[in-house]
Amino acid sequence: MSLMKRSSIVHTAHRNKEEERLINQGLVELNIQVATFRDLLVHVGGSRDGPEMRERIRRVRRICLEAVISTNTALLPHIKMCVAEGTIVDNNQLICLYLLARLLQRELEKCLRLVSSLPMDMDEYFEALSKRPVSAGIGNMLTQIVLCNTGRPDFNVEEVASIQKDKRELGNMMDDMADLLPREDPTKAVHGLTSEEQDKRRWTVRRKGRKPLIQCCFCNK
């Protein structure tokens, strides 16, 4: 093997490890952001709910979706190329991304129901925000667009439309991921080597019937 070819192989291996490290880092960050998004939604309608909370929910929601998009863009092309070439590929990162996307999908559905049923008056918040010095940053881009418009749109209407758009975009990405997810061999179900039955029903945990403790106490009296 020539020195140039050996150097090329080492460089490719190093690049693959660096890409894998960055994807793992992105998955960890996505996990944190989805958990933050879920925790913020818990407070909607509660004592901590308010314009600032709704604005933070919007920002974290967008961060979550952008994290899915960037990780999906970095991961899927390589997997598709390996599948096309018939190369065995490790799908652990894709499985993690798909599961995190499913969690985000559920939280988006919850967010849509909460925003629709519990709208928030944001006029005073945006009025006070317009008097503050303008801060740079992508996170404030949508807010600045709202503030610059003379005919200020309804925040809740815009939020509902934005969440619905995020749901569609996320659903399309998940469909692409699902096509590349590993599939179990249906013949394994005959030998009990899979978590699914041959008729595609999920297994259920069977527990022996136990009498409640309070019932036992009454029986002893």
C-alpha positions as CSV (number, residue, x, y, z in Angstrom):
1,M,0.0,0.0,0.0
2,S,1.4,3.4,-1.0
3,L,2.1,6.1,1.6
4,M,-0.4,8.4,-0.1
5,K,-3.2,5.9,0.0
6,R,-2.5,5.0,3.7
7,S,-2.5,8.7,4.6
8,S,-5.9,9.1,2.8
9,I,-7.4,6.2,4.7
10,V,-6.1,7.6,8.1
11,H,-7.5,11.0,7.2
12,T,-10.9,9.5,6.2
13,A,-11.1,7.5,9.5
14,H,-10.2,10.6,11.5
15,R,-12.9,12.6,9.7
16,N,-15.5,9.9,10.3
17,K,-14.7,9.8,14.0
18,E,-14.9,13.6,14.2
19,E,-18.3,13.6,12.4
20,E,-19.5,10.9,14.7
21,R,-18.4,12.9,17.7
22,L,-20.3,16.0,16.4
23,I,-23.4,14.0,15.8
24,N,-23.3,12.5,19.3
25,Q,-22.8,16.0,20.7
26,G,-25.9,17.2,18.7
27,L,-28.0,14.3,20.0
28,V,-27.1,15.1,23.6
29,E,-27.9,18.8,23.0
30,L,-31.2,17.8,21.3
31,N,-32.1,15.6,24.3
32,I,-31.5,18.5,26.7
33,Q,-33.6,21.0,24.6
34,V,-36.5,18.6,24.2
35,A,-36.5,18.0,28.0
36,T,-36.4,21.8,28.5
37,F,-39.3,22.2,26.1
38,R,-41.4,19.6,27.9
39,D,-40.7,21.2,31.3
40,L,-41.7,24.6,30.0
41,L,-45.0,23.3,28.7
42,V,-45.8,22.0,32.2
43,H,-46.2,25.6,33.4
44,V,-48.6,26.7,30.7
45,G,-51.8,27.8,32.5
46,G,-50.1,27.8,35.9
47,S,-48.8,30.5,38.2
48,R,-45.6,30.8,36.2
49,D,-47.3,31.3,32.9
50,G,-47.0,34.7,31.2
51,P,-45.7,36.5,28.1
52,E,-42.1,35.8,28.9
53,M,-42.8,32.1,29.4
54,R,-44.6,31.9,26.0
55,E,-41.8,33.7,24.2
56,R,-39.3,31.3,25.8
57,I,-41.4,28.3,24.7
58,R,-41.4,29.6,21.2
59,R,-37.6,30.0,21.2
60,V,-36.9,26.5,22.6
61,R,-39.4,25.0,20.2
62,R,-37.5,26.5,17.3
63,I,-34.2,25.4,18.7
64,C,-35.4,21.8,19.0
65,L,-36.6,21.7,15.4
66,E,-33.4,23.3,14.1
67,A,-31.4,20.7,16.1
68,V,-33.3,17.8,14.5
69,I,-32.9,19.4,11.0
70,S,-29.1,19.8,11.4
71,T,-28.5,16.4,12.9
72,N,-30.7,14.8,10.3
73,T,-28.9,16.6,7.5
74,A,-25.5,15.4,8.9
75,L,-26.6,11.8,9.4
76,L,-29.0,10.7,6.7
77,P,-26.9,11.2,3.6
78,H,-24.2,8.9,4.9
79,I,-26.7,6.2,5.8
80,K,-28.4,6.4,2.5
81,M,-25.1,6.1,0.7
82,C,-24.2,3.0,2.7
83,V,-27.6,1.4,2.1
84,A,-27.3,2.1,-1.7
85,E,-23.8,0.5,-1.7
86,G,-25.0,-2.5,0.4
87,T,-22.6,-1.6,3.2
88,I,-23.4,-2.6,6.8
89,V,-23.9,0.6,8.8
90,D,-24.4,1.3,12.5
91,N,-27.9,2.8,12.9
92,N,-27.6,3.6,16.7
93,Q,-27.4,7.3,16.0
94,L,-30.3,7.2,13.6
95,I,-32.4,5.3,16.2
96,C,-31.6,7.9,18.9
97,L,-32.5,10.7,16.5
98,Y,-35.8,9.1,15.5
99,L,-36.8,8.5,19.1
100,L,-36.0,12.0,20.1
101,A,-38.0,13.3,17.1
102,R,-40.9,11.2,18.3
103,L,-40.7,12.8,21.7
104,L,-40.6,16.2,20.1
105,Q,-43.5,15.4,18.0
106,R,-45.6,14.6,21.1
107,E,-44.5,17.8,22.8
108,L,-45.4,19.8,19.6
109,E,-48.9,18.3,19.7
110,K,-49.2,19.2,23.4
111,C,-47.9,22.7,22.7
112,L,-50.5,23.1,19.9
113,R,-53.4,22.2,22.2
114,L,-52.2,24.4,25.0
115,V,-51.6,27.5,22.8
116,S,-55.0,27.0,21.1
117,S,-57.0,26.5,24.3
118,L,-55.0,29.0,26.5
119,P,-54.1,32.1,24.4
120,M,-51.9,34.7,26.0
121,D,-52.2,38.5,25.5
122,M,-48.8,39.6,24.3
123,D,-49.5,43.2,23.4
124,E,-48.1,44.8,26.6
125,Y,-45.1,42.5,26.5
126,F,-44.2,43.5,22.9
127,E,-45.0,47.2,23.7
128,A,-42.5,47.1,26.6
129,L,-40.0,45.1,24.5
130,S,-40.1,47.6,21.7
131,K,-38.8,50.3,24.1
132,R,-35.7,48.3,25.0
133,P,-32.4,48.5,23.1
134,V,-32.4,46.1,20.1
135,S,-30.3,43.0,20.8
136,A,-28.7,41.0,18.0
137,G,-29.2,37.2,17.6
138,I,-31.1,34.7,15.6
139,G,-33.2,33.8,18.6
140,N,-34.8,37.3,18.6
141,M,-35.3,37.4,14.9
142,L,-39.1,36.6,14.9
143,T,-39.7,38.9,17.8
144,Q,-38.0,41.8,16.0
145,I,-40.1,41.1,12.9
146,V,-43.2,41.4,15.0
147,L,-42.0,44.6,16.7
148,C,-41.1,46.2,13.3
149,N,-44.6,45.6,11.8
150,T,-47.0,48.5,12.3
151,G,-49.9,46.2,12.0
152,R,-48.8,43.8,14.7
153,P,-50.2,40.3,14.0
154,D,-51.8,38.1,16.7
155,F,-49.1,36.2,18.5
156,N,-51.3,33.3,19.2
157,V,-52.5,32.9,15.6
158,E,-48.9,33.1,14.4
159,E,-47.8,30.6,17.0
160,V,-50.5,28.1,16.0
161,A,-49.5,28.4,12.4
162,S,-45.8,28.0,13.2
163,I,-46.4,24.9,15.4
164,Q,-48.5,23.3,12.6
165,K,-45.7,24.0,10.1
166,D,-43.1,22.5,12.5
167,K,-45.2,19.4,12.9
168,R,-45.5,18.9,9.1
169,E,-41.7,19.4,8.6
170,L,-40.9,17.1,11.5
171,G,-43.3,14.4,10.2
172,N,-41.6,14.5,6.8
173,M,-38.2,14.1,8.3
174,M,-39.4,11.2,10.5
175,D,-40.8,9.4,7.4
176,D,-37.4,9.6,5.8
177,M,-35.8,8.2,8.9
178,A,-38.3,5.4,9.3
179,D,-37.4,4.1,5.8
180,L,-33.8,3.6,7.0
181,L,-34.5,2.2,10.5
182,P,-33.5,-1.5,11.0
183,R,-36.3,-4.0,10.8
184,E,-36.6,-7.2,12.7
185,D,-36.8,-10.5,11.0
186,P,-40.4,-11.8,11.4
187,T,-39.2,-15.4,11.7
188,K,-37.6,-14.6,15.0
189,A,-41.0,-14.3,16.6
190,V,-41.4,-18.1,16.2
191,H,-38.5,-18.6,18.6
192,G,-39.4,-15.7,20.9
193,L,-36.4,-13.7,19.8
194,T,-38.2,-10.5,19.1
195,S,-40.4,-8.0,20.9
196,E,-43.2,-8.4,18.4
197,E,-45.6,-11.3,17.8
198,Q,-46.1,-12.7,14.3
199,D,-49.5,-11.0,14.1
200,K,-47.7,-7.7,14.8
201,R,-49.3,-7.2,18.2
202,R,-47.1,-5.9,20.9
203,W,-46.3,-8.0,23.9
204,T,-48.0,-7.1,27.1
205,V,-46.6,-7.7,30.6
206,R,-48.6,-10.3,32.4
207,R,-48.9,-9.9,36.1
208,K,-50.4,-12.3,38.6
209,G,-53.5,-11.1,40.2
210,R,-52.9,-9.6,43.6
211,K,-55.4,-8.4,46.1
212,P,-55.0,-4.8,47.2
213,L,-53.4,-4.2,50.5
214,I,-56.4,-2.5,51.9
215,Q,-58.6,-5.4,50.9
216,C,-56.3,-7.8,52.7
217,C,-56.5,-5.6,55.8
218,F,-60.3,-5.8,55.8
219,C,-60.2,-9.5,55.2
220,N,-58.1,-10.0,58.3
221,K,-60.6,-8.2,60.5
